[in-house]
Amino acid sequence: MVTALVFIKTDVDRVHEAAEEIAALDGVSEVYSITGGYDLVAMVRVRRHDDLNAVIPGRLNKVKGVRGTETHIAFRTYSQHDLEVAFSLGLPDAD
């Protein structure tokens, strides 16, 4: 499983609508409104690195009101929630 954190700048009058549209995209597990230099952060979870292309520039960046993104790819997951989900999906061990 590949996890990417996508920081998103939106038009001021489209934050809520953009967040809802992004949250509905396949591959997006969560969207948060945040403070700071960005308006939203989306958690994108896909099986392969190549799948990020379909989700982020392919769909997320095309949502009306999205002005720009900055993507960070996670190396390792430390959250118990994420580990439980990975095991329930039947993913092979990382050893």
Gaussian input, Z-matrix of N, CA and C with variables (Angstrom, degrees):
# hf/3-21g

backbone

0 1
 N
 C     1     B1
 C     2     B2     1     A1
 N     3     B3     2     A2     1     D1
 C     4     B4     3     A3     2     D2
 C     5     B5     4     A4     3     D3
 N     6     B6     5     A5     4     D4
 C     7     B7     6     A6     5     D5
 C     8     B8     7     A7     6     D6
 N     9     B9     8     A8     7     D7
 C    10    B10     9     A9     8     D8
 C    11    B11    10    A10     9     D9
 N    12    B12    11    A11    10    D10
 C    13    B13    12    A12    11    D11
 C    14    B14    13    A13    12    D12
 N    15    B15    14    A14    13    D13
 C    16    B16    15    A15    14    D14
 C    17    B17    16    A16    15    D15
 N    18    B18    17    A17    16    D16
 C    19    B19    18    A18    17    D17
 C    20    B20    19    A19    18    D18
 N    21    B21    20    A20    19    D19
 C    22    B22    21    A21    20    D20
 C    23    B23    22    A22    21    D21
 N    24    B24    23    A23    22    D22
 C    25    B25    24    A24    23    D23
 C    26    B26    25    A25    24    D24
 N    27    B27    26    A26    25    D25
 C    28    B28    27    A27    26    D26
 C    29    B29    28    A28    27    D27
 N    30    B30    29    A29    28    D28
 C    31    B31    30    A30    29    D29
 C    32    B32    31    A31    30    D30
 N    33    B33    32    A32    31    D31
 C    34    B34    33    A33    32    D32
 C    35    B35    34    A34    33    D33
 N    36    B36    35    A35    34    D34
 C    37    B37    36    A36    35    D35
 C    38    B38    37    A37    36    D36
 N    39    B39    38    A38    37    D37
 C    40    B40    39    A39    38    D38
 C    41    B41    40    A40    39    D39
 N    42    B42    41    A41    40    D40
 C    43    B43    42    A42    41    D41
 C    44    B44    43    A43    42    D42
 N    45    B45    44    A44    43    D43
 C    46    B46    45    A45    44    D44
 C    47    B47    46    A46    45    D45
 N    48    B48    47    A47    46    D46
 C    49    B49    48    A48    47    D47
 C    50    B50    49    A49    48    D48
 N    51    B51    50    A50    49    D49
 C    52    B52    51    A51    50    D50
 C    53    B53    52    A52    51    D51
 N    54    B54    53    A53    52    D52
 C    55    B55    54    A54    53    D53
 C    56    B56    55    A55    54    D54
 N    57    B57    56    A56    55    D55
 C    58    B58    57    A57    56    D56
 C    59    B59    58    A58    57    D57
 N    60    B60    59    A59    58    D58
 C    61    B61    60    A60    59    D59
 C    62    B62    61    A61    60    D60
 N    63    B63    62    A62    61    D61
 C    64    B64    63    A63    62    D62
 C    65    B65    64    A64    63    D63
 N    66    B66    65    A65    64    D64
 C    67    B67    66    A66    65    D65
 C    68    B68    67    A67    66    D66
 N    69    B69    68    A68    67    D67
 C    70    B70    69    A69    68    D68
 C    71    B71    70    A70    69    D69
 N    72    B72    71    A71    70    D70
 C    73    B73    72    A72    71    D71
 C    74    B74    73    A73    72    D72
 N    75    B75    74    A74    73    D73
 C    76    B76    75    A75    74    D74
 C    77    B77    76    A76    75    D75
 N    78    B78    77    A77    76    D76
 C    79    B79    78    A78    77    D77
 C    80    B80    79    A79    78    D78
 N    81    B81    80    A80    79    D79
 C    82    B82    81    A81    80    D80
 C    83    B83    82    A82    81    D81
 N    84    B84    83    A83    82    D82
 C    85    B85    84    A84    83    D83
 C    86    B86    85    A85    84    D84
 N    87    B87    86    A86    85    D85
 C    88    B88    87    A87    86    D86
 C    89    B89    88    A88    87    D87
 N    90    B90    89    A89    88    D88
 C    91    B91    90    A90    89    D89
 C    92    B92    91    A91    90    D90
 N    93    B93    92    A92    91    D91
 C    94    B94    93    A93    92    D92
 C    95    B95    94    A94    93    D93
 N    96    B96    95    A95    94    D94
 C    97    B97    96    A96    95    D95
 C    98    B98    97    A97    96    D96
 N    99    B99    98    A98    97    D97
 C   100   B100    99    A99    98    D98
 C   101   B101   100   A100    99    D99
 N   102   B102   101   A101   100   D100
 C   103   B103   102   A102   101   D101
 C   104   B104   103   A103   102   D102
 N   105   B105   104   A104   103   D103
 C   106   B106   105   A105   104   D104
 C   107   B107   106   A106   105   D105
 N   108   B108   107   A107   106   D106
 C   109   B109   108   A108   107   D107
 C   110   B110   109   A109   108   D108
 N   111   B111   110   A110   109   D109
 C   112   B112   111   A111   110   D110
 C   113   B113   112   A112   111   D111
 N   114   B114   113   A113   112   D112
 C   115   B115   114   A114   113   D113
 C   116   B116   115   A115   114   D114
 N   117   B117   116   A116   115   D115
 C   118   B118   117   A117   116   D116
 C   119   B119   118   A118   117   D117
 N   120   B120   119   A119   118   D118
 C   121   B121   120   A120   119   D119
 C   122   B122   121   A121   120   D120
 N   123   B123   122   A122   121   D121
 C   124   B124   123   A123   122   D122
 C   125   B125   124   A124   123   D123
 N   126   B126   125   A125   124   D124
 C   127   B127   126   A126   125   D125
 C   128   B128   127   A127   126   D126
 N   129   B129   128   A128   127   D127
 C   130   B130   129   A129   128   D128
 C   131   B131   130   A130   129   D129
 N   132   B132   131   A131   130   D130
 C   133   B133   132   A132   131   D131
 C   134   B134   133   A133   132   D132
 N   135   B135   134   A134   133   D133
 C   136   B136   135   A135   134   D134
 C   137   B137   136   A136   135   D135
 N   138   B138   137   A137   136   D136
 C   139   B139   138   A138   137   D137
 C   140   B140   139   A139   138   D138
 N   141   B141   140   A140   139   D139
 C   142   B142   141   A141   140   D140
 C   143   B143   142   A142   141   D141
 N   144   B144   143   A143   142   D142
 C   145   B145   144   A144   143   D143
 C   146   B146   145   A145   144   D144
 N   147   B147   146   A146   145   D145
 C   148   B148   147   A147   146   D146
 C   149   B149   148   A148   147   D147
 N   150   B150   149   A149   148   D148
 C   151   B151   150   A150   149   D149
 C   152   B152   151   A151   150   D150
 N   153   B153   152   A152   151   D151
 C   154   B154   153   A153   152   D152
 C   155   B155   154   A154   153   D153
 N   156   B156   155   A155   154   D154
 C   157   B157   156   A156   155   D155
 C   158   B158   157   A157   156   D156
 N   159   B159   158   A158   157   D157
 C   160   B160   159   A159   158   D158
 C   161   B161   160   A160   159   D159
 N   162   B162   161   A161   160   D160
 C   163   B163   162   A162   161   D161
 C   164   B164   163   A163   162   D162
 N   165   B165   164   A164   163   D163
 C   166   B166   165   A165   164   D164
 C   167   B167   166   A166   165   D165
 N   168   B168   167   A167   166   D166
 C   169   B169   168   A168   167   D167
 C   170   B170   169   A169   168   D168
 N   171   B171   170   A170   169   D169
 C   172   B172   171   A171   170   D170
 C   173   B173   172   A172   171   D171
 N   174   B174   173   A173   172   D172
 C   175   B175   174   A174   173   D173
 C   176   B176   175   A175   174   D174
 N   177   B177   176   A176   175   D175
 C   178   B178   177   A177   176   D176
 C   179   B179   178   A178   177   D177
 N   180   B180   179   A179   178   D178
 C   181   B181   180   A180   179   D179
 C   182   B182   181   A181   180   D180
 N   183   B183   182   A182   181   D181
 C   184   B184   183   A183   182   D182
 C   185   B185   184   A184   183   D183
 N   186   B186   185   A185   184   D184
 C   187   B187   186   A186   185   D185
 C   188   B188   187   A187   186   D186
 N   189   B189   188   A188   187   D187
 C   190   B190   189   A189   188   D188
 C   191   B191   190   A190   189   D189
 N   192   B192   191   A191   190   D190
 C   193   B193   192   A192   191   D191
 C   194   B194   193   A193   192   D192
 N   195   B195   194   A194   193   D193
 C   196   B196   195   A195   194   D194
 C   197   B197   196   A196   195   D195
 N   198   B198   197   A197   196   D196
 C   199   B199   198   A198   197   D197
 C   200   B200   199   A199   198   D198
 N   201   B201   200   A200   199   D199
 C   202   B202   201   A201   200   D200
 C   203   B203   202   A202   201   D201
 N   204   B204   203   A203   202   D202
 C   205   B205   204   A204   203   D203
 C   206   B206   205   A205   204   D204
 N   207   B207   206   A206   205   D205
 C   208   B208   207   A207   206   D206
 C   209   B209   208   A208   207   D207
 N   210   B210   209   A209   208   D208
 C   211   B211   210   A210   209   D209
 C   212   B212   211   A211   210   D210
 N   213   B213   212   A212   211   D211
 C   214   B214   213   A213   212   D212
 C   215   B215   214   A214   213   D213
 N   216   B216   215   A215   214   D214
 C   217   B217   216   A216   215   D215
 C   218   B218   217   A217   216   D216
 N   219   B219   218   A218   217   D217
 C   220   B220   219   A219   218   D218
 C   221   B221   220   A220   219   D219
 N   222   B222   221   A221   220   D220
 C   223   B223   222   A222   221   D221
 C   224   B224   223   A223   222   D222
 N   225   B225   224   A224   223   D223
 C   226   B226   225   A225   224   D224
 C   227   B227   226   A226   225   D225
 N   228   B228   227   A227   226   D226
 C   229   B229   228   A228   227   D227
 C   230   B230   229   A229   228   D228
 N   231   B231   230   A230   229   D229
 C   232   B232   231   A231   230   D230
 C   233   B233   232   A232   231   D231
 N   234   B234   233   A233   232   D232
 C   235   B235   234   A234   233   D233
 C   236   B236   235   A235   234   D234
 N   237   B237   236   A236   235   D235
 C   238   B238   237   A237   236   D236
 C   239   B239   238   A238   237   D237
 N   240   B240   239   A239   238   D238
 C   241   B241   240   A240   239   D239
 C   242   B242   241   A241   240   D240
 N   243   B243   242   A242   241   D241
 C   244   B244   243   A243   242   D242
 C   245   B245   244   A244   243   D243
 N   246   B246   245   A245   244   D244
 C   247   B247   246   A246   245   D245
 C   248   B248   247   A247   246   D246
 N   249   B249   248   A248   247   D247
 C   250   B250   249   A249   248   D248
 C   251   B251   250   A250   249   D249
 N   252   B252   251   A251   250   D250
 C   253   B253   252   A252   251   D251
 C   254   B254   253   A253   252   D252
 N   255   B255   254   A254   253   D253
 C   256   B256   255   A255   254   D254
 C   257   B257   256   A256   255   D255
 N   258   B258   257   A257   256   D256
 C   259   B259   258   A258   257   D257
 C   260   B260   259   A259   258   D258
 N   261   B261   260   A260   259   D259
 C   262   B262   261   A261   260   D260
 C   263   B263   262   A262   261   D261
 N   264   B264   263   A263   262   D262
 C   265   B265   264   A264   263   D263
 C   266   B266   265   A265   264   D264
 N   267   B267   266   A266   265   D265
 C   268   B268   267   A267   266   D266
 C   269   B269   268   A268   267   D267
 N   270   B270   269   A269   268   D268
 C   271   B271   270   A270   269   D269
 C   272   B272   271   A271   270   D270
 N   273   B273   272   A272   271   D271
 C   274   B274   273   A273   272   D272
 C   275   B275   274   A274   273   D273
 N   276   B276   275   A275   274   D274
 C   277   B277   276   A276   275   D275
 C   278   B278   277   A277   276   D276
 N   279   B279   278   A278   277   D277
 C   280   B280   279   A279   278   D278
 C   281   B281   280   A280   279   D279
 N   282   B282   281   A281   280   D280
 C   283   B283   282   A282   281   D281
 C   284   B284   283   A283   282   D282

   B1=1.4524
   B2=1.5314
   B3=1.3157
   B4=1.4688
   B5=1.5218
   B6=1.3347
   B7=1.4604
   B8=1.5158
   B9=1.3164
   B10=1.4622
   B11=1.5245
   B12=1.3251
   B13=1.4570
   B14=1.5153
   B15=1.3143
   B16=1.4570
   B17=1.5195
   B18=1.3318
   B19=1.4594
   B20=1.5173
   B21=1.3287
   B22=1.4611
   B23=1.5171
   B24=1.3470
   B25=1.4665
   B26=1.5177
   B27=1.3354
   B28=1.4642
   B29=1.5197
   B30=1.3163
   B31=1.4582
   B32=1.5302
   B33=1.3259
   B34=1.4626
   B35=1.5221
   B36=1.3041
   B37=1.4667
   B38=1.5215
   B39=1.3490
   B40=1.4659
   B41=1.5230
   B42=1.3303
   B43=1.4661
   B44=1.5296
   B45=1.3142
   B46=1.4604
   B47=1.5326
   B48=1.3136
   B49=1.4675
   B50=1.5250
   B51=1.3347
   B52=1.4688
   B53=1.5264
   B54=1.3294
   B55=1.4645
   B56=1.5235
   B57=1.3098
   B58=1.4640
   B59=1.5278
   B60=1.3313
   B61=1.4652
   B62=1.5222
   B63=1.3198
   B64=1.4607
   B65=1.5224
   B66=1.3336
   B67=1.4613
   B68=1.5263
   B69=1.3215
   B70=1.4640
   B71=1.5270
   B72=1.3340
   B73=1.4617
   B74=1.5252
   B75=1.3408
   B76=1.4617
   B77=1.5177
   B78=1.3301
   B79=1.4526
   B80=1.5190
   B81=1.3312
   B82=1.4662
   B83=1.5230
   B84=1.3420
   B85=1.4660
   B86=1.5205
   B87=1.3407
   B88=1.4568
   B89=1.5147
   B90=1.3223
   B91=1.4620
   B92=1.5223
   B93=1.3266
   B94=1.4653
   B95=1.5187
   B96=1.3348
   B97=1.4611
   B98=1.5297
   B99=1.3313
   B100=1.4579
   B101=1.5212
   B102=1.3280
   B103=1.4585
   B104=1.5225
   B105=1.3147
   B106=1.4598
   B107=1.5141
   B108=1.3037
   B109=1.4617
   B110=1.5159
   B111=1.3229
   B112=1.4631
   B113=1.5189
   B114=1.3208
   B115=1.4586
   B116=1.5221
   B117=1.3378
   B118=1.4610
   B119=1.5247
   B120=1.3330
   B121=1.4600
   B122=1.5293
   B123=1.3247
   B124=1.4602
   B125=1.5194
   B126=1.3270
   B127=1.4563
   B128=1.5242
   B129=1.3149
   B130=1.4622
   B131=1.5203
   B132=1.3300
   B133=1.4629
   B134=1.5315
   B135=1.3237
   B136=1.4665
   B137=1.5318
   B138=1.2989
   B139=1.4673
   B140=1.5339
   B141=1.3325
   B142=1.4722
   B143=1.5194
   B144=1.3251
   B145=1.4661
   B146=1.5230
   B147=1.3246
   B148=1.4680
   B149=1.5283
   B150=1.3258
   B151=1.4608
   B152=1.5272
   B153=1.3363
   B154=1.4667
   B155=1.5252
   B156=1.3234
   B157=1.4596
   B158=1.5228
   B159=1.3103
   B160=1.4697
   B161=1.5250
   B162=1.3300
   B163=1.4540
   B164=1.5241
   B165=1.3316
   B166=1.4687
   B167=1.5292
   B168=1.3368
   B169=1.4722
   B170=1.5304
   B171=1.3286
   B172=1.4563
   B173=1.5143
   B174=1.3445
   B175=1.4687
   B176=1.5276
   B177=1.3296
   B178=1.4630
   B179=1.5222
   B180=1.3114
   B181=1.4708
   B182=1.5246
   B183=1.3282
   B184=1.4633
   B185=1.5281
   B186=1.3305
   B187=1.4657
   B188=1.5282
   B189=1.3261
   B190=1.4544
   B191=1.5296
   B192=1.3224
   B193=1.4551
   B194=1.5196
   B195=1.3358
   B196=1.4658
   B197=1.5201
   B198=1.3346
   B199=1.4684
   B200=1.5231
   B201=1.3186
   B202=1.4561
   B203=1.5109
   B204=1.3433
   B205=1.4557
   B206=1.5227
   B207=1.3084
   B208=1.4690
   B209=1.5188
   B210=1.3278
   B211=1.4578
   B212=1.5210
   B213=1.3419
   B214=1.4587
   B215=1.5248
   B216=1.3324
   B217=1.4572
   B218=1.5251
   B219=1.3267
   B220=1.4597
   B221=1.5232
   B222=1.3320
   B223=1.4656
   B224=1.5224
   B225=1.3262
   B226=1.4595
   B227=1.5242
   B228=1.3282
   B229=1.4587
   B230=1.5143
   B231=1.3208
   B232=1.4524
   B233=1.5209
   B234=1.3077
   B235=1.4557
   B236=1.5233
   B237=1.3197
   B238=1.4564
   B239=1.5268
   B240=1.3347
   B241=1.4711
   B242=1.5209
   B243=1.3221
   B244=1.4557
   B245=1.5209
   B246=1.3232
   B247=1.4571
   B248=1.5220
   B249=1.3279
   B250=1.4538
   B251=1.5231
   B252=1.3185
   B253=1.4652
   B254=1.5216
   B255=1.3212
   B256=1.4620
   B257=1.5260
   B258=1.3204
   B259=1.4574
   B260=1.5177
   B261=1.3113
   B262=1.4679
   B263=1.5248
   B264=1.3442
   B265=1.4573
   B266=1.5239
   B267=1.3464
   B268=1.4612
   B269=1.5143
   B270=1.3180
   B271=1.4533
   B272=1.5103
   B273=1.3454
   B274=1.4721
   B275=1.5287
   B276=1.3351
   B277=1.4594
   B278=1.5137
   B279=1.3503
   B280=1.4624
   B281=1.5136
   B282=1.3503
   B283=1.4780
   B284=1.4937
   A1=107.77
   A2=116.00
   A3=122.64
   A4=107.39
   A5=115.56
   A6=120.89
   A7=108.88
   A8=116.18
   A9=121.80
   A10=108.41
   A11=115.67
   A12=122.23
   A13=106.19
   A14=116.53
   A15=121.44
   A16=108.57
   A17=116.60
   A18=122.61
   A19=107.71
   A20=116.78
   A21=121.58
   A22=111.15
   A23=116.10
   A24=122.09
   A25=107.09
   A26=115.47
   A27=120.19
   A28=110.29
   A29=115.01
   A30=119.97
   A31=107.12
   A32=117.11
   A33=122.33
   A34=111.78
   A35=117.26
   A36=120.33
   A37=113.56
   A38=118.17
   A39=120.78
   A40=113.55
   A41=118.29
   A42=120.18
   A43=110.84
   A44=117.37
   A45=121.69
   A46=111.61
   A47=116.63
   A48=120.74
   A49=111.57
   A50=116.29
   A51=120.16
   A52=110.33
   A53=117.00
   A54=120.72
   A55=111.21
   A56=117.01
   A57=120.56
   A58=111.69
   A59=116.69
   A60=119.94
   A61=111.19
   A62=116.98
   A63=120.76
   A64=110.38
   A65=117.59
   A66=121.26
   A67=112.41
   A68=117.32
   A69=121.58
   A70=113.22
   A71=118.16
   A72=121.22
   A73=111.24
   A74=116.32
   A75=120.57
   A76=108.78
   A77=116.56
   A78=121.77
   A79=113.24
   A80=117.67
   A81=121.03
   A82=107.11
   A83=116.21
   A84=119.28
   A85=112.98
   A86=117.37
   A87=121.02
   A88=109.35
   A89=115.95
   A90=122.67
   A91=107.23
   A92=116.07
   A93=121.44
   A94=109.15
   A95=116.85
   A96=119.72
   A97=105.26
   A98=116.23
   A99=120.63
   A100=111.21
   A101=115.78
   A102=121.92
   A103=108.55
   A104=116.14
   A105=120.32
   A106=111.63
   A107=115.41
   A108=121.86
   A109=114.85
   A110=117.34
   A111=122.04
   A112=108.85
   A113=115.73
   A114=121.14
   A115=112.60
   A116=115.99
   A117=121.92
   A118=109.78
   A119=115.20
   A120=120.95
   A121=106.56
   A122=115.41
   A123=121.38
   A124=109.34
   A125=115.24
   A126=121.37
   A127=106.97
   A128=115.70
   A129=120.86
   A130=107.01
   A131=116.07
   A132=121.10
   A133=108.61
   A134=114.66
   A135=120.89
   A136=109.04
   A137=116.32
   A138=120.69
   A139=112.71
   A140=117.50
   A141=120.91
   A142=109.94
   A143=116.31
   A144=120.64
   A145=111.30
   A146=116.85
   A147=120.54
   A148=112.05
   A149=117.32
   A150=121.19
   A151=112.55
   A152=116.91
   A153=119.96
   A154=111.00
   A155=116.79
   A156=121.02
   A157=111.74
   A158=116.77
   A159=119.95
   A160=111.21
   A161=117.32
   A162=120.76
   A163=112.26
   A164=117.60
   A165=119.52
   A166=111.70
   A167=120.26
   A168=116.21
   A169=112.77
   A170=116.91
   A171=120.19
   A172=114.71
   A173=117.53
   A174=120.04
   A175=113.27
   A176=118.12
   A177=121.04
   A178=111.86
   A179=117.43
   A180=120.91
   A181=113.25
   A182=117.05
   A183=120.95
   A184=113.38
   A185=116.98
   A186=120.28
   A187=108.87
   A188=116.26
   A189=121.10
   A190=110.31
   A191=116.38
   A192=121.77
   A193=114.28
   A194=118.02
   A195=120.55
   A196=108.20
   A197=116.19
   A198=121.63
   A199=112.80
   A200=117.54
   A201=120.72
   A202=111.06
   A203=115.55
   A204=120.83
   A205=110.13
   A206=114.31
   A207=122.19
   A208=105.96
   A209=116.93
   A210=121.61
   A211=111.33
   A212=115.13
   A213=122.62
   A214=107.30
   A215=116.76
   A216=121.12
   A217=108.58
   A218=116.17
   A219=121.78
   A220=110.11
   A221=116.04
   A222=121.44
   A223=111.82
   A224=115.82
   A225=120.76
   A226=109.20
   A227=115.68
   A228=121.48
   A229=109.68
   A230=116.88
   A231=122.04
   A232=112.27
   A233=118.14
   A234=122.79
   A235=110.71
   A236=117.37
   A237=121.96
   A238=110.82
   A239=116.74
   A240=121.52
   A241=110.38
   A242=117.43
   A243=121.01
   A244=111.68
   A245=117.27
   A246=120.35
   A247=110.91
   A248=117.52
   A249=121.01
   A250=111.09
   A251=117.27
   A252=121.04
   A253=110.04
   A254=117.88
   A255=121.19
   A256=110.76
   A257=117.44
   A258=119.85
   A259=110.91
   A260=118.06
   A261=120.22
   A262=111.29
   A263=117.50
   A264=121.05
   A265=112.22
   A266=115.45
   A267=119.06
   A268=112.45
   A269=118.20
   A270=120.42
   A271=109.61
   A272=119.01
   A273=121.08
   A274=110.60
   A275=115.63
   A276=121.35
   A277=109.82
   A278=116.23
   A279=121.79
   A280=112.85
   A281=118.52
   A282=121.58
   A283=112.56
   D1=133.18
   D2=177.42
   D3=-108.82
   D4=130.19
   D5=178.81
   D6=-116.19
   D7=131.34
   D8=176.27
   D9=-126.28
   D10=139.84
   D11=173.30
   D12=-102.45
   D13=121.09
   D14=-177.18
   D15=-111.83
   D16=112.15
   D17=176.44
   D18=-86.06
   D19=130.50
   D20=-168.47
   D21=-126.51
   D22=131.19
   D23=170.03
   D24=-100.84
   D25=135.04
   D26=-179.33
   D27=-127.02
   D28=166.39
   D29=169.01
   D30=-63.80
   D31=141.26
   D32=-176.26
   D33=-55.85
   D34=-38.86
   D35=-176.37
   D36=-86.50
   D37=6.14
   D38=-178.35
   D39=-125.59
   D40=12.56
   D41=-175.91
   D42=-57.81
   D43=-52.77
   D44=-176.92
   D45=-62.42
   D46=-48.44
   D47=-178.75
   D48=-63.98
   D49=-42.65
   D50=179.09
   D51=-63.31
   D52=-42.26
   D53=179.23
   D54=-59.85
   D55=-43.75
   D56=-179.99
   D57=-65.48
   D58=-42.06
   D59=179.11
   D60=-66.08
   D61=-41.02
   D62=179.55
   D63=-66.11
   D64=-42.68
   D65=179.88
   D66=-60.72
   D67=-26.18
   D68=-179.04
   D69=-83.42
   D70=-7.89
   D71=-177.91
   D72=-73.45
   D73=139.95
   D74=172.68
   D75=-60.23
   D76=133.07
   D77=179.80
   D78=98.13
   D79=-15.42
   D80=178.18
   D81=-97.51
   D82=119.80
   D83=-178.32
   D84=-93.50
   D85=-31.03
   D86=-177.95
   D87=-152.54
   D88=153.41
   D89=172.49
   D90=-136.67
   D91=132.56
   D92=179.54
   D93=-122.67
   D94=140.85
   D95=167.92
   D96=-84.43
   D97=139.97
   D98=-173.12
   D99=-136.19
   D100=166.81
   D101=174.55
   D102=-96.49
   D103=167.19
   D104=177.44
   D105=105.72
   D106=-152.81
   D107=-174.99
   D108=-76.78
   D109=-8.27
   D110=179.45
   D111=-122.13
   D112=161.47
   D113=-178.88
   D114=-97.02
   D115=-34.73
   D116=-175.75
   D117=-137.96
   D118=157.64
   D119=167.24
   D120=-133.05
   D121=132.00
   D122=179.50
   D123=-114.19
   D124=138.65
   D125=173.74
   D126=-95.90
   D127=117.82
   D128=179.56
   D129=-109.16
   D130=127.10
   D131=-179.43
   D132=-128.02
   D133=118.67
   D134=-177.85
   D135=-134.79
   D136=166.20
   D137=-178.53
   D138=-75.49
   D139=-37.43
   D140=-174.21
   D141=-132.22
   D142=153.52
   D143=177.14
   D144=-56.14
   D145=-38.97
   D146=-179.39
   D147=-59.57
   D148=-28.63
   D149=-179.72
   D150=-68.89
   D151=-22.28
   D152=177.89
   D153=-59.71
   D154=-34.80
   D155=-179.63
   D156=-61.48
   D157=-40.38
   D158=179.90
   D159=-68.46
   D160=-35.88
   D161=-175.66
   D162=-81.40
   D163=-51.01
   D164=-170.17
   D165=-80.50
   D166=-70.46
   D167=178.23
   D168=-72.46
   D169=-25.60
   D170=-177.56
   D171=-72.38
   D172=-37.38
   D173=-176.93
   D174=-129.27
   D175=-50.49
   D176=-174.59
   D177=-59.43
   D178=-48.13
   D179=-178.54
   D180=-65.45
   D181=-15.16
   D182=-178.99
   D183=-94.75
   D184=-0.79
   D185=177.90
   D186=-66.57
   D187=134.47
   D188=-179.41
   D189=-58.27
   D190=128.96
   D191=179.23
   D192=99.83
   D193=-15.22
   D194=177.45
   D195=-74.90
   D196=121.30
   D197=-178.37
   D198=-99.44
   D199=-24.25
   D200=-179.81
   D201=-178.82
   D202=158.97
   D203=179.94
   D204=-138.48
   D205=158.55
   D206=171.15
   D207=-136.30
   D208=122.77
   D209=-173.77
   D210=-108.59
   D211=134.20
   D212=175.24
   D213=-121.74
   D214=128.31
   D215=179.88
   D216=-98.24
   D217=131.31
   D218=-179.88
   D219=-78.72
   D220=138.98
   D221=176.20
   D222=-83.83
   D223=-42.39
   D224=-174.02
   D225=-145.64
   D226=147.50
   D227=178.26
   D228=-101.40
   D229=131.79
   D230=177.98
   D231=-113.65
   D232=-9.44
   D233=-178.32
   D234=-73.32
   D235=130.99
   D236=177.47
   D237=-60.93
   D238=-38.65
   D239=178.97
   D240=-57.34
   D241=-47.24
   D242=-178.51
   D243=-66.41
   D244=-36.89
   D245=178.72
   D246=-65.74
   D247=-40.37
   D248=178.30
   D249=-64.05
   D250=-40.59
   D251=178.64
   D252=-64.21
   D253=-43.23
   D254=-179.65
   D255=-61.00
   D256=-42.73
   D257=179.76
   D258=-67.36
   D259=-35.13
   D260=-179.35
   D261=-71.55
   D262=-22.25
   D263=177.74
   D264=-81.39
   D265=-11.48
   D266=179.46
   D267=78.37
   D268=27.13
   D269=178.17
   D270=-69.63
   D271=146.66
   D272=179.99
   D273=-69.25
   D274=155.23
   D275=176.84
   D276=-61.22
   D277=149.15
   D278=-177.94
   D279=-82.01
   D280=-1.04
   D281=-177.26
   D282=-63.70

